[in-house]
Amino acid sequence: MSQLGCLAQDTFPLGQGRGGGRGHQRPILAGAGSLPRAKGHWTDPEGSHSRKTMEMALQNPLPIWRGDPGVLTAWYLERQARCRPALACFPRGAGVWAGRGERSDTQIAVDNKATKRAADRPAHGGSMSTADRSHAAGAAPDSDPGRMAVASTYQRFEPRAYLRNNYAPPRGDLSNPDGVGPWKLRCLAQTFATGEVSGRTLIDIGSGPTIYQLLSACAHFEDITMTDFLEANRQELGLWLREEPGAFDWSVYSQHVCLIEGKGESWQEKERQLRARVKRVLPIDVHQSQPLGAGSLAPLPADALVSAFCLEAVSPDLVSFQRALDHITTLLRPGGHLLLIGALEESWYLAGEARLAVVPVCEEEVREALEHSGYEVRDLRTYTMPARLQTGVDDVKGIFFTWAQKKVGV
């Protein structure tokens, strides 16, 4: 039986543990089980690591790897000679943890047994967990040594550390228009403002613990699916979607998006709309031919895909990067749109105790990969990371944003 389809099992109203029971209609969490986390930085819903949880983590090796950065050195140096990304400049965002606002009536489905993921980085979406080797019935355990090693390193991925590194100042300072946060938000807002990227359904591939990538999208799609390989990231998203105390505060981002969109909308209205339109949070594994598993709860094919800092962050090499792009493309209808954000020429990043390898890609390689997967590249922009934002949490050189449209017949 598909683990993704088990929403009727082990369900309880969200928030009845921490901050629950306020008389509001609450979203439903399906199967909120214990989390295998690193060294006590995270706990399961009961408040502590159980012996059973740790035994499960040891018995279920993770399925993807990036490899030690040193393994890629020779290839990387050779490739760097021909890849000279023409980078341009512009921002990211500030954040603290808080719960605020009115409750949404959205029903959010989170499957805890299936834990496959596509990681996100500098603004990234998350990574991989240890809970299960197969996120859906029929998904064979990944036997590729490189991807298995990537997955094992993601055991130590810490969502809160990742958010501090990339969404709190200095990178999280949105007051400087030349920062990385404003640049990303501007790229997204301008693309959605064309009116061409719209429809009913959108899937966010490898959401990680972040929601900023959907702030402009939510006005154009009524059914949004968020996804991540790591249960830790899916639970972090759940905190924000349920407006629970301790959730990361994205209001600075919401305010900035309202400012650049210029529609006169309040940031509270923006966040309410996004919460109402996120219908489910699901596990994903971009290295499976069916990334969402058999019998996916997400309506397929989707009208659009969004993915930020995911594919390059969970792929040990360019071949895996290309294959992952091919896999997610199967989720998109012909003529549908993909908005892809990622790191340029990055080989590692930090998320707490985890030092995670990234396959370095350049602008040319991104364009070639998209064309190989059957896309027409509509727009491709790059941003050079300024010295003041090179804070030692990664070695990223820049960021790319691309808008691509899937060709009919692909």
C-alpha positions as CSV (number, residue, x, y, z in Angstrom):
1,M,0.0,0.0,0.0
2,S,1.3,3.5,-0.9
3,Q,2.5,5.2,2.2
4,L,1.6,8.5,0.6
5,G,-2.0,7.4,0.5
6,C,-2.3,6.6,4.2
7,L,-3.9,9.9,5.3
8,A,-6.7,8.2,7.1
9,Q,-4.2,6.6,9.5
10,D,-2.7,8.1,12.6
11,T,-4.3,11.5,12.1
12,F,-4.9,14.2,14.7
13,P,-5.7,17.9,14.7
14,L,-2.6,20.0,14.3
15,G,-1.6,22.1,17.3
16,Q,-3.1,19.8,19.9
17,G,0.3,19.1,21.2
18,R,1.9,22.6,21.3
19,G,-0.5,25.5,21.4
20,G,-3.6,23.5,20.5
21,G,-7.2,23.6,21.5
22,R,-8.2,27.2,20.8
23,G,-11.6,26.5,19.3
24,H,-10.5,27.1,15.7
25,Q,-10.8,24.7,12.9
26,R,-7.4,23.3,12.5
27,P,-5.5,21.7,9.6
28,I,-5.1,18.0,9.9
29,L,-1.7,16.3,10.1
30,A,-1.5,12.8,8.8
31,G,0.9,10.5,10.7
32,A,3.0,13.0,12.7
33,G,5.6,10.5,13.9
34,S,8.9,10.9,15.6
35,L,11.8,12.5,13.8
36,P,15.3,11.1,13.6
37,R,17.3,14.3,14.3
38,A,20.9,15.0,15.2
39,K,22.4,15.3,18.6
40,G,19.3,16.6,20.5
41,H,18.8,19.7,18.3
42,W,15.4,18.4,17.4
43,T,12.9,16.3,19.3
44,D,9.9,14.2,18.4
45,P,6.4,15.5,19.1
46,E,6.4,13.9,22.6
47,G,9.4,16.1,23.5
48,S,12.3,13.6,23.4
49,H,14.1,11.1,21.3
50,S,12.7,7.6,21.9
51,R,14.8,4.5,21.6
52,K,12.4,3.2,18.9
53,T,13.0,6.4,16.9
54,M,16.7,6.0,17.0
55,E,16.6,2.3,16.1
56,M,14.4,3.1,13.1
57,A,16.9,5.7,12.0
58,L,19.7,3.2,12.2
59,Q,17.8,0.6,10.3
60,N,16.8,2.8,7.4
61,P,19.8,4.2,5.6
62,L,19.3,7.3,3.6
63,P,19.2,7.0,-0.2
64,I,21.0,10.0,-1.7
65,W,24.5,11.6,-1.5
66,R,26.5,14.5,-2.7
67,G,29.8,13.2,-1.8
68,D,32.8,14.8,-0.2
69,P,33.7,18.1,-2.0
70,G,37.2,16.8,-2.6
71,V,35.8,14.1,-4.9
72,L,34.6,16.7,-7.3
73,T,37.8,18.9,-7.2
74,A,39.5,17.7,-10.4
75,W,36.3,17.7,-12.4
76,Y,35.3,21.1,-11.0
77,L,38.5,22.8,-11.8
78,E,38.5,21.4,-15.4
79,R,34.9,22.5,-15.8
80,Q,35.4,26.0,-14.4
81,A,37.6,26.9,-17.3
82,R,34.7,26.7,-19.7
83,C,31.9,27.9,-17.4
84,R,32.2,31.6,-16.8
85,P,28.8,32.6,-15.5
86,A,27.9,36.1,-16.4
87,L,26.5,37.2,-13.1
88,A,24.5,40.3,-12.4
89,C,23.5,41.7,-9.0
90,F,20.5,42.2,-6.5
91,P,18.4,40.0,-2.1
92,R,17.3,37.5,0.6
93,G,15.4,38.3,4.0
94,A,15.2,38.8,7.7
95,G,13.5,36.5,10.1
96,V,12.8,35.6,13.7
97,W,10.6,32.9,15.1
98,A,7.1,33.8,16.2
99,G,3.5,32.7,15.7
100,R,1.0,35.3,14.7
101,G,-2.2,35.9,12.7
102,E,-5.5,34.2,12.3
103,R,-5.9,30.5,11.7
104,S,-6.4,29.1,8.2
105,D,-9.0,26.6,7.3
106,T,-6.6,24.8,5.0
107,Q,-6.3,21.1,5.4
108,I,-2.6,20.1,5.2
109,A,-1.7,16.5,4.6
110,V,1.8,15.6,5.9
111,D,2.9,12.0,5.5
112,N,5.5,11.1,8.1
113,K,6.4,7.6,7.0
114,A,7.5,8.5,3.6
115,T,10.6,10.6,3.8
116,K,12.1,11.3,0.4
117,R,13.2,14.7,-0.5
118,A,14.8,17.2,-2.7
119,A,17.0,19.6,-0.9
120,D,17.1,23.3,-1.1
121,R,19.9,25.6,-0.3
122,P,21.0,29.2,0.1
123,A,17.5,30.0,0.3
124,H,17.1,26.4,-0.1
125,G,14.6,23.8,0.3
126,G,15.6,21.0,2.6
127,S,17.2,17.8,2.2
128,M,16.9,14.1,3.1
129,S,16.0,12.2,6.2
130,T,16.4,8.8,7.6
131,A,13.0,7.7,8.3
132,D,12.2,5.5,5.3
133,R,14.0,4.2,2.3
134,S,11.0,4.2,0.1
135,H,8.5,7.0,0.1
136,A,5.8,5.1,-1.8
137,A,4.8,1.6,-2.7
138,G,6.9,0.3,-5.5
139,A,9.8,2.7,-4.9
140,A,13.0,0.7,-4.7
141,P,15.7,1.7,-2.3
142,D,18.3,3.8,-4.0
143,S,21.4,1.7,-4.6
144,D,23.6,4.5,-6.1
145,P,26.5,5.0,-3.7
146,G,26.8,8.7,-4.5
147,R,23.1,9.4,-3.7
148,M,23.2,7.2,-0.7
149,A,26.1,9.2,0.7
150,V,24.3,12.4,0.0
151,A,21.3,11.1,2.0
152,S,23.4,10.0,4.9
153,T,24.9,13.5,5.3
154,Y,21.4,15.0,5.4
155,Q,20.8,13.1,8.6
156,R,22.5,16.1,10.2
157,F,20.6,18.8,8.3
158,E,19.2,21.3,10.8
159,P,16.3,23.5,9.4
160,R,16.6,26.2,12.0
161,A,20.4,26.6,11.4
162,Y,19.8,26.8,7.7
163,L,17.1,29.5,8.2
164,R,19.5,31.5,10.4
165,N,22.3,31.2,7.9
166,N,20.2,32.4,4.9
167,Y,17.1,34.2,6.1
168,A,18.3,36.2,9.1
169,P,20.7,39.2,8.5
170,P,22.9,39.9,6.8
171,R,21.5,37.7,4.0
172,G,18.0,38.2,5.4
173,D,18.2,42.0,5.3
174,L,15.7,43.1,2.7
175,S,16.3,46.8,3.2
176,N,19.1,46.8,0.6
177,P,17.7,46.5,-2.9
178,D,21.0,45.0,-4.1
179,G,20.7,42.1,-1.6
180,V,20.1,38.5,-2.7
181,G,16.6,38.3,-1.0
182,P,15.1,41.2,-2.9
183,W,16.6,39.9,-6.1
184,K,14.9,36.5,-5.8
185,L,11.6,38.0,-4.8
186,R,11.8,40.5,-7.6
187,C,12.5,37.7,-10.2
188,L,9.5,35.8,-9.0
189,A,7.1,38.7,-8.7
190,Q,8.0,40.0,-12.2
191,T,7.5,36.6,-13.8
192,F,4.1,36.1,-12.2
193,A,3.1,39.6,-13.1
194,T,3.3,38.7,-16.8
195,G,0.1,36.6,-16.3
196,E,1.5,33.8,-18.3
197,V,2.4,31.6,-15.3
198,S,-1.0,30.8,-13.9
199,G,-3.5,27.9,-13.7
200,R,-5.1,25.8,-11.0
201,T,-2.3,23.6,-9.6
202,L,1.3,24.3,-8.7
203,I,3.8,22.0,-7.0
204,D,6.8,23.4,-5.1
205,I,9.6,20.9,-5.6
206,G,11.9,20.6,-2.5
207,S,10.3,23.4,-0.4
208,G,12.8,22.9,2.4
209,P,11.8,24.9,5.5
210,T,11.0,28.0,3.4
211,I,7.8,29.6,2.0
212,Y,9.0,32.9,0.4
213,Q,9.2,31.2,-3.0
214,L,5.3,31.0,-3.1
215,L,4.4,34.5,-1.9
216,S,3.8,35.8,-5.5
217,A,2.6,32.4,-6.8
218,C,-0.3,32.1,-4.4
219,A,-2.4,34.8,-6.2
220,H,-2.2,32.8,-9.5
221,F,-2.9,29.2,-8.3
222,E,-5.7,27.9,-6.1
223,D,-4.2,24.5,-5.3
224,I,-0.6,24.4,-4.1
225,T,1.4,21.4,-3.0
226,M,4.6,21.8,-1.0
227,T,7.1,19.0,-0.9
228,D,10.3,17.9,0.9
229,F,12.3,14.8,1.4
230,L,13.0,15.6,5.1
231,E,10.3,15.2,7.6
232,A,12.1,17.8,9.7
233,N,11.5,20.4,6.9
234,R,7.9,19.3,6.4
235,Q,7.2,19.8,10.1
236,E,8.9,23.2,10.0
237,L,6.5,24.2,7.2
238,G,3.6,22.8,9.2
239,L,4.4,25.2,12.1
240,W,4.1,28.2,9.8
241,L,1.0,26.9,7.9
242,R,-0.7,26.3,11.3
243,E,0.6,29.6,12.7
244,E,2.0,27.9,15.7
245,P,4.2,29.5,18.3
246,G,7.8,29.0,17.4
247,A,7.2,29.1,13.7
248,F,9.7,31.1,11.6
249,D,8.4,34.6,11.0
250,W,8.3,35.3,7.3
251,S,6.4,38.6,7.7
252,V,9.4,40.7,6.5
253,Y,9.3,38.7,3.2
254,S,5.6,39.0,2.9
255,Q,5.8,42.8,3.4
256,H,8.5,43.1,0.8
257,V,6.5,41.1,-1.8
258,C,3.4,43.3,-1.2
259,L,5.6,46.3,-1.7
260,I,7.1,45.2,-5.0
261,E,3.8,43.9,-6.3
262,G,2.2,47.2,-5.6
263,K,-1.4,45.9,-5.4
264,G,-2.2,47.6,-2.1
265,E,-2.5,44.2,-0.4
266,S,-1.5,43.9,3.3
267,W,1.1,41.3,4.3
268,Q,-1.4,39.7,6.6
269,E,-3.8,39.2,3.6
270,K,-0.9,37.8,1.5
271,E,0.0,35.2,4.2
272,R,-3.7,34.2,4.7
273,Q,-4.0,33.6,1.0
274,L,-0.9,31.5,0.8
275,R,-2.0,29.4,3.9
276,A,-5.4,28.9,2.3
277,R,-4.0,27.7,-1.0
278,V,-1.4,25.3,0.3
279,K,-3.5,22.1,0.3
280,R,-0.9,19.5,1.2
281,V,2.7,19.0,2.2
282,L,4.1,15.7,0.8
283,P,7.3,13.7,0.8
284,I,9.3,13.8,-2.4
285,D,12.4,12.1,-3.9
286,V,13.6,13.7,-7.1
287,H,15.9,10.7,-7.8
288,Q,12.9,8.4,-8.2
289,S,11.1,8.2,-11.6
290,Q,7.9,8.9,-9.7
291,P,9.1,11.7,-7.4
292,L,5.9,11.8,-5.4
293,G,5.4,8.1,-5.4
294,A,2.6,5.9,-6.8
295,G,-0.9,7.2,-6.1
296,S,0.2,10.7,-5.3
297,L,-2.2,12.9,-3.4
298,A,-1.2,15.9,-5.6
299,P,-3.3,16.6,-8.7
300,L,-1.2,15.6,-11.7
301,P,0.0,16.8,-14.1
302,A,0.5,20.3,-12.5
303,D,0.1,23.5,-14.4
304,A,3.4,24.9,-12.9
305,L,6.4,23.9,-10.9
306,V,8.5,26.0,-8.6
307,S,11.8,24.8,-7.2
308,A,14.5,26.7,-5.2
309,F,17.9,25.4,-4.3
310,C,17.0,21.8,-4.6
311,L,18.3,19.8,-7.6
312,E,21.9,20.9,-7.3
313,A,21.9,20.4,-3.6
314,V,20.9,16.7,-3.7
315,S,22.8,15.6,-6.7
316,P,26.3,14.1,-6.5
317,D,27.1,15.0,-10.1
318,L,25.7,16.6,-13.3
319,V,24.3,13.3,-14.5
320,S,22.2,13.0,-11.3
321,F,21.2,16.7,-11.7
322,Q,20.0,16.1,-15.2
323,R,18.1,12.9,-14.3
324,A,16.4,14.7,-11.3
325,L,15.3,17.5,-13.6
326,D,13.9,14.8,-16.0
327,H,12.0,13.2,-13.2
328,I,10.3,16.4,-11.9
329,T,9.4,17.3,-15.5
330,T,7.1,14.3,-15.6
331,L,4.9,16.1,-13.0
332,L,4.3,19.0,-15.3
333,R,1.8,19.2,-18.1
334,P,2.9,20.0,-21.7
335,G,3.0,23.8,-22.0
336,G,3.3,24.2,-18.3
337,H,5.9,26.4,-16.6
338,L,8.9,25.8,-14.4
339,L,10.5,28.5,-12.2
340,L,13.9,27.3,-11.0
341,I,16.2,29.0,-8.6
342,G,19.6,27.6,-7.6
343,A,23.2,28.2,-6.6
344,L,26.0,28.9,-9.1
345,E,29.4,27.4,-8.7
346,E,28.8,26.2,-5.1
347,S,30.4,23.0,-3.7
348,W,29.2,23.0,-0.1
349,Y,27.0,24.7,2.5
350,L,26.4,24.5,6.2
351,A,23.2,23.6,8.1
352,G,24.1,23.3,11.7
353,E,26.6,20.5,12.2
354,A,26.1,19.3,8.7
355,R,28.5,20.3,5.9
356,L,26.6,19.4,2.8
357,A,28.1,19.0,-0.7
358,V,26.6,20.6,-3.8
359,V,27.3,19.8,-7.4
360,P,28.7,23.0,-8.8
361,V,26.8,24.2,-11.9
362,C,27.2,27.2,-14.1
363,E,24.7,29.2,-16.2
364,E,25.6,27.3,-19.4
365,E,25.0,23.9,-17.7
366,V,21.6,25.0,-16.3
367,R,20.5,26.1,-19.7
368,E,21.7,22.9,-21.4
369,A,20.0,20.8,-18.7
370,L,16.7,22.5,-19.2
371,E,16.8,22.2,-23.0
372,H,17.8,18.5,-22.7
373,S,14.7,18.0,-20.5
374,G,12.4,19.5,-23.2
375,Y,12.0,23.1,-22.0
376,E,12.1,26.3,-23.9
377,V,14.1,28.8,-21.7
378,R,12.0,31.9,-21.5
379,D,14.2,33.9,-19.1
380,L,17.5,33.2,-17.3
381,R,19.0,35.7,-14.9
382,T,22.0,35.6,-12.6
383,Y,23.1,37.3,-9.5
384,T,26.7,37.7,-8.1
385,M,27.0,37.1,-4.4
386,P,28.7,40.3,-3.0
387,A,31.5,40.0,-0.6
388,R,29.4,41.4,2.3
389,L,27.0,38.4,1.9
390,Q,29.8,35.8,1.8
391,T,29.5,34.9,5.4
392,G,31.3,31.5,5.6
393,V,28.2,29.4,5.6
394,D,28.8,28.3,2.0
395,D,31.1,29.0,-1.0
396,V,28.3,30.1,-3.4
397,K,29.4,32.4,-6.1
398,G,26.0,33.5,-7.4
399,I,22.4,32.6,-7.9
400,F,20.4,31.8,-11.0
401,F,16.7,32.3,-11.8
402,T,15.1,30.7,-14.8
403,W,11.7,30.6,-16.3
404,A,11.2,27.7,-18.6
405,Q,8.2,26.3,-20.5
406,K,7.7,22.6,-21.2
407,K,7.4,22.0,-24.9
408,V,4.3,20.2,-26.1
409,G,5.0,16.6,-26.9
410,V,7.6,16.2,-24.2
